[in-house]
Amino acid sequence: MGRFLFVVPPLVGHVNPAVGTAAALAARGHDIAWAGRPELVRGLAGADAVVHPCALPGDLPPRPADLKGPAAFRFLWESFLVPLAEAMAPGVRTAIGAYDPDVVVCDQQAVAGALVAESLGRTWVTSATTSAELVDPLAAMPKVAAWLDELLAALRDRVGGAAGGADPRFSPHGVLAYTTRALLGPVELPDRVWLVGPSVAARPAGGDDFPWEWLDASGPPTVLVTLGTANNDAGARFLNAAAEALGAMGDRVRAVLVDPGGLVGGGLPGHLLVRPHVPQLALLERLDAVVCHAGHNTVCEALWHGVPLVVAPIRDDQPIVAGQVVDAGAGVRLRFGRAEAARIGAAVDAVLDPAGGHRKAAAAVGESFRAAGGSESAADRLEAVAAGSAGATGVTGAAGVIGPDGPPGTAESTEFTGNTGDTRDSRETGGEVRVP
């Protein structure tokens, strides 16, 4: 059987999809190992996961909460992803030498995996846990794209010894993209980008202290509000505005607010439940709407369950994912910085209204996810690569040809304004690094 090494960054949203794929391979008798942060990986993949430790960068500068657009993109690469690659590279090299994998599965943001695997002549496949790179977000910013090319070339010299030349975000052996056309839209892609659908797998059993009795089956529609695990720095105002909005809707909704940082004020009405963490997958089976930051994992998990969304993207890939949700008809979009209580309440009403068609659209996307196969399809692809039946095709990037209006999520006209006829990222897991 095959040996697969998964190289992952210290980010929950990037480890979770790999966990499902690794579990599918293990169920078929393959051997699995990881390179990353042991406590995070074992918290998500199980205590018996074999993890080769990788160092993390120290003294990362905090990212300003209001940093957005190209400035946020530049900060992400210069101040987090490149230092992360440099810190992880020795551990990845040691892991490959000790474990001797048939295939190295490299998260798109753990570029050390790709650079080291390529320098050692190893077969590697990209794990793209968000669809943002697939739409070529830098197509309209050639200077930023050129800057990133130079940054990656210099990183290759330091980490990989200048060996190879493939874009470390897009393996020539294949790219596992955890989405489908129903959400991604008509983006032109190379043949070796495989739309396998989301990898939605059960989480390791842990102490579930969620008060399930609070969710009386006879109650009103239930709404989840979450900003994922990496947005505490920017979330206080939004979470409190959401609490205000939903607090005024007690006659027609109840809501669970995920507040890991203790940012929501007290004195809330009884139909609002504030929790530091929730068993999100189990909870989604009983939800009617999700209000979130448009993190790819949260969006895909909600749509998998046919739950419509109110998306308020903050930064990074989130505006692109939010645009995809709106284009699919599965939700409405708010501007994070302008989302006061009235707008949040109107948006929640809109996605809960059957006449808007959002739940029907969300269910259709969810059907496409399940039909794609998710982790099982990803495992099929990796088995084929390990068997040598999927050859290199020279993929060095992903074309983003999607039409005259630009990539999804870039047009401000997709914002929800409160008029229903006008529509213009769980549980805290030990070991995760906050993106600075």
Disulfide bonds with the S-S distance in Angstrom:
none
